[in-house]
Amino acid sequence: MDEDEQKGYTWEAGYAEGLNINEVLVEDETGSIEKSIAKYVEDSKKRARIKNRPEKIRLGIMRHVMIVIDCSRFMTSKAMPPSRFVVVLKALNIFLERFFEQNPIAQIGFITCKDRKAERLSTMTGNIRQLKDSLNSLTEAFCGGDFSLQNALQLACVNLKGMPGHVSREVIVVMGSLSTIDPGNIFATIEQMKNLNIRCSVIGLSASMFICQELAKTTRGEYSIALDGDHLQMLFAKQTAPPSTAKSTECNAIRVGFPTHQLITTKSFCVCHSDSKPISSRGFICVQCGSRHCSIPAECVVCKLTLVAAPQLSRAFRHLLPLAPFTQIEVSHGSCAACETQLSSEGYRCEKCDSIFCLDCDTLLHESLHVCPTCF
């Protein structure tokens, strides 16, 4: 009788209970779960903001990241309208802005994978304009064939293994396929990534896969599944914070140049746009070799010197002393200490200066400014 009364499999009940699916995804009167997903994303952002981040730990501030973009036929699916590929490109453009705002001395490169082949779309660079131009060159018609996770990881390994030991080596895989067609033993490739201290994170667009979980677990990365476009942007935003580094990571002094923005009257070629004339009469001159650059931060292609501005370099170190989360309190009257908006229901109080902020200002201070304006 017990077996007859049992419905479904026992693992299904445990799986649903562990994820609290019945509580998270609740259908509305029309049978849609979009409102539940939006609420889940908003609650996730709030939990991430009020979470205490560890202070005074070793972080990989000088980051070198290769982003693998799945360009297989599965990316043309309309599961995320207008298509997964369009949603990913939009999220990546927003991610580049946030990433270089928080990591001005980092570098990013792109790898595309289609027809079981992985190709490098863009070399690692800190020039956000060049990276966006590479993304804009992709269209949905480019997608086709099957995805190969092993080939993508091997190409990323080739680009990262020659980096100095003091930099943070990372791979972010954006994967919409539910299968991977590999030419060899992918577990050997994962072990190679671990031995080279390459941190691999995966953002899935469909369902959870065991091989992606194993990849993230072995290399100390993160594995997440995006529910919609907003959730995908939130998962990318989590990758802007530099990861902690192992004790075995090398420590080394890095030569950095601080060129000034100046008017260049002499005719000269720009290393950023070697195939055309400079985009402006103003630019930056490398303090070591004298080559011309249109924008910084950048790594000089001639002498390999890192060129940054002092404010950009200072932003890279604020992760070492993050802004403490504010305490949520009930407020019946008063105004926000930043924007002076009248508070009626809830507010967020800084524990150091007891100033109270609204939700929008609390989000701005923790995600962009990283300082409390009334603590000084």
C-alpha positions in Angstrom: 0.0 0.0 0.0 2.8 2.4 0.8 4.3 1.8 -2.6 1.0 2.5 -4.3 0.5 5.7 -2.4 3.9 7.0 -3.2 3.8 9.4 -6.2 6.9 9.9 -8.4 10.5 9.1 -7.2 11.9 9.8 -3.8 14.8 11.9 -5.1 12.3 14.3 -6.7 10.8 15.2 -3.3 14.2 15.7 -1.8 15.4 17.8 -4.7 12.4 20.1 -4.7 12.5 20.4 -0.9 16.2 21.4 -0.9 15.6 24.2 -3.5 12.3 25.3 -2.0 10.8 25.4 -5.5 7.3 25.7 -4.2 8.2 28.8 -2.2 10.5 30.5 -4.8 8.5 29.9 -8.0 4.9 30.6 -7.3 2.4 31.0 -10.2 0.2 34.1 -10.3 -3.4 34.2 -11.4 -2.4 34.0 -15.1 -0.1 31.0 -14.5 3.1 33.0 -15.0 6.2 32.8 -12.7 7.8 36.0 -14.0 6.8 37.9 -10.8 8.3 35.2 -8.6 11.6 35.3 -10.6 11.8 39.1 -10.3 11.2 38.9 -6.5 13.8 36.2 -6.2 16.4 38.3 -8.1 15.6 41.3 -6.0 16.0 39.3 -2.8 19.2 37.9 -4.0 20.6 41.4 -4.6 19.6 42.4 -1.2 21.2 39.4 0.5 24.4 40.0 -1.5 24.5 43.6 -0.4 24.0 42.9 3.4 26.5 40.1 3.4 29.6 40.8 5.3 32.7 40.6 3.1 36.0 39.5 4.7 38.5 42.3 5.2 42.3 42.3 5.0 42.7 39.1 2.9 44.8 38.5 -0.2 42.9 39.3 -3.3 43.8 38.8 -7.0 43.5 42.5 -7.9 45.5 42.2 -11.1 43.1 39.9 -13.0 43.4 38.3 -16.3 40.0 36.9 -17.4 39.1 34.9 -20.5 35.3 34.8 -21.2 34.0 31.8 -23.2 30.8 32.5 -25.1 28.7 29.6 -26.2 27.8 30.3 -29.9 26.2 26.9 -30.6 22.7 26.4 -32.1 21.2 26.3 -28.6 22.0 30.0 -28.1 19.3 30.9 -30.7 16.6 29.6 -28.4 13.8 32.0 -27.5 13.7 30.8 -23.8 15.1 34.2 -22.9 13.5 36.6 -25.4 14.4 37.7 -27.9 17.1 35.0 -27.8 19.7 33.7 -25.4 22.5 35.1 -27.6 21.1 38.6 -27.6 20.5 38.6 -23.9 24.1 37.4 -23.3 25.6 40.1 -25.5 23.6 42.8 -23.7 24.6 41.4 -20.3 28.3 41.3 -21.3 28.3 45.0 -22.4 26.9 46.0 -19.0 29.4 43.7 -17.3 32.4 45.3 -19.1 31.4 48.7 -17.7 31.1 47.4 -14.1 34.1 45.2 -14.3 36.6 47.9 -15.4 35.1 50.3 -13.0 36.0 48.0 -10.1 39.1 46.4 -11.7 40.9 49.2 -13.7 44.2 47.2 -14.0 42.6 44.0 -15.1 42.4 42.5 -18.6 39.7 40.6 -20.4 39.7 38.4 -23.6 36.9 36.6 -25.5 36.6 33.1 -26.8 33.8 31.9 -29.0 32.9 28.2 -29.4 30.7 26.8 -32.2 30.8 23.7 -34.5 32.9 22.0 -31.7 35.7 24.5 -32.4 37.0 27.3 -30.1 38.4 30.5 -31.6 39.8 33.6 -29.9 37.6 36.6 -30.6 39.7 39.1 -28.8 43.1 39.0 -27.1 43.4 40.0 -23.5 43.3 43.8 -23.1 42.1 46.5 -20.8 40.7 48.6 -23.6 36.9 48.5 -23.1 36.3 50.1 -26.5 38.1 47.3 -28.3 36.3 44.6 -26.3 32.9 46.1 -27.1 33.8 46.4 -30.8 34.5 42.6 -30.7 31.2 41.9 -29.2 29.3 44.1 -31.6 30.8 42.1 -34.5 28.9 39.0 -33.4 25.4 38.4 -34.6 22.8 35.7 -34.0 23.5 34.3 -37.5 27.0 33.5 -36.3 25.6 30.7 -34.0 25.6 27.1 -35.2 26.7 23.6 -34.5 27.5 22.1 -31.1 29.5 23.3 -28.1 32.8 21.8 -26.9 33.7 22.7 -23.3 37.1 20.9 -23.5 38.2 22.8 -26.6 37.2 26.1 -25.1 39.1 25.4 -21.8 42.2 24.2 -23.7 42.3 27.5 -25.7 41.8 29.5 -22.5 44.6 27.6 -20.9 46.9 28.4 -23.8 46.2 32.1 -23.3 46.6 32.1 -19.5 49.4 29.7 -18.7 52.1 32.2 -19.8 50.9 34.9 -17.4 53.1 35.9 -14.4 52.6 34.0 -11.2 51.4 37.1 -9.3 48.3 37.7 -11.5 44.9 36.1 -11.0 44.0 33.7 -13.9 40.3 33.2 -14.4 37.9 31.7 -17.0 34.2 32.6 -17.1 32.1 30.2 -19.3 28.7 31.3 -20.5 27.0 28.1 -21.6 23.5 27.6 -23.1 24.0 24.0 -24.3 22.9 20.9 -22.3 25.7 18.8 -23.8 29.4 19.1 -24.7 31.2 17.2 -27.5 34.8 16.8 -26.5 37.7 15.2 -28.4 39.3 13.6 -25.2 39.2 13.2 -21.5 37.7 16.5 -20.2 38.6 15.6 -16.6 42.3 15.7 -17.5 41.8 19.2 -18.8 40.0 20.2 -15.6 42.9 18.8 -13.6 45.3 20.8 -15.8 43.4 24.0 -15.1 43.6 23.3 -11.3 47.4 22.7 -11.5 47.8 26.1 -13.3 45.8 27.9 -10.6 43.1 28.9 -13.2 39.8 29.7 -11.5 36.9 28.6 -13.7 33.3 29.8 -13.2 30.3 28.8 -15.3 27.0 30.6 -15.9 24.4 28.3 -17.3 21.4 29.4 -19.3 19.4 26.2 -19.2 19.7 23.4 -16.7 22.3 22.2 -14.2 25.1 20.0 -15.6 27.4 17.7 -13.6 30.5 18.4 -15.6 30.1 22.2 -15.0 29.6 21.6 -11.3 32.7 19.5 -11.2 34.7 22.1 -13.1 33.7 24.9 -10.7 34.2 22.8 -7.6 37.7 21.6 -8.7 39.0 25.0 -9.6 37.4 26.9 -6.7 35.0 28.7 -9.1 31.3 29.3 -9.0 28.5 27.7 -10.9 25.1 29.4 -11.3 22.0 29.1 -13.5 20.4 32.2 -14.9 16.7 32.4 -14.6 16.2 35.5 -16.9 18.0 38.5 -18.3 18.0 40.4 -15.0 19.3 37.4 -13.1 22.0 36.9 -15.7 23.2 40.5 -15.2 23.3 39.9 -11.4 25.4 36.8 -11.9 27.8 38.7 -14.0 27.9 41.5 -11.4 29.1 38.9 -8.8 32.2 38.3 -11.0 33.3 41.9 -10.6 34.7 41.4 -7.1 38.3 40.0 -7.2 38.6 36.5 -5.8 40.8 35.6 -2.9 44.2 34.1 -3.8 46.0 31.1 -2.4 49.1 31.5 -0.1 51.2 29.8 -2.8 50.6 32.8 -5.2 53.7 34.7 -6.0 54.2 38.2 -4.7 56.1 40.6 -6.9 56.5 44.4 -7.4 54.9 45.6 -10.6 56.2 48.5 -12.6 53.4 51.0 -13.3 53.4 54.3 -15.3 51.2 57.3 -14.8 51.0 59.3 -18.1 49.1 62.5 -18.2 46.3 63.4 -20.7 47.9 65.9 -23.0 47.5 67.6 -26.4 49.8 65.9 -28.9 50.8 68.2 -31.7 53.5 66.1 -33.4 52.4 63.5 -36.0 52.6 60.1 -34.5 51.0 56.7 -34.8 48.7 55.3 -32.1 49.4 51.8 -30.9 45.7 51.4 -30.1 44.6 52.0 -33.7 47.7 51.0 -35.8 45.6 50.5 -38.9 44.1 54.0 -38.9 44.8 57.5 -37.6 44.4 58.4 -33.9 40.8 59.1 -33.0 41.7 62.3 -31.2 44.4 65.0 -31.0 44.7 64.3 -27.3 46.2 61.1 -25.8 48.7 59.6 -23.4 52.4 59.1 -24.0 54.1 56.1 -22.4 56.5 57.3 -19.8 59.0 54.5 -20.6 59.1 54.1 -24.4 57.2 57.2 -25.7 54.5 55.3 -27.6 51.1 56.9 -28.0 47.8 55.6 -26.5 44.3 56.9 -26.9 43.0 55.7 -23.5 44.2 54.2 -20.2 44.3 51.9 -18.4 46.3 49.9 -20.9 49.3 47.7 -21.2 51.9 49.2 -23.6 52.3 46.9 -26.5 55.8 48.1 -27.1 57.4 47.9 -23.6 54.7 46.0 -21.7 54.5 48.7 -19.0 51.1 49.0 -17.2 49.7 52.5 -17.8 47.0 53.8 -15.4 45.8 57.0 -13.7 46.2 57.4 -10.0 42.5 57.5 -9.3 42.0 54.3 -11.3 44.7 52.5 -9.3 43.2 53.6 -6.0 39.8 52.1 -7.0 41.5 48.7 -7.4 42.5 48.7 -3.7 39.2 49.5 -2.2 38.2 45.8 -2.3 40.7 45.3 0.6 38.6 47.5 2.9 35.0 47.0 1.7 32.1 49.2 2.9 30.4 47.4 5.8 26.7 46.5 5.1 24.1 48.8 6.5 21.4 47.6 9.0 17.8 47.6 7.8 15.5 49.4 10.2 11.9 50.6 10.3 11.6 54.4 9.7 8.4 56.4 10.2 9.7 59.8 9.4 12.9 61.6 8.3 14.9 61.8 5.1 17.7 60.0 3.4 21.1 61.4 4.3 22.3 61.4 0.7 19.4 62.3 -1.6 17.1 63.8 1.0 14.2 61.6 -0.1 11.5 61.3 2.6 11.6 57.9 4.3 8.3 56.3 5.2 8.7 52.6 5.7 12.3 51.3 5.8 15.8 52.7 5.9 19.4 51.5 6.0 21.6 52.8 8.8 25.4 53.0 8.8 26.8 51.6 12.0 29.7 54.0 12.1 27.9 57.4 11.7 24.3 56.3 12.3 23.2 58.0 9.1 20.1 56.6 7.5 19.8 56.0 3.7 17.1 54.9 1.3 17.3 51.7 -0.7 18.5 53.3 -3.9 21.3 55.2 -2.1 22.3 52.0 -0.2 22.6 50.1 -3.4 24.6 53.0 -5.0 27.0 53.2 -2.1 27.7 49.4 -1.9 27.8 48.7 -5.6 29.6 51.8 -7.0 31.0 54.3 -4.6 32.1 51.9 -1.8 32.2 54.7 0.8 29.8 56.3 3.2 29.5 60.0 2.4 28.7 61.0 6.0 31.5 59.1 7.7 34.2 61.7 6.8 
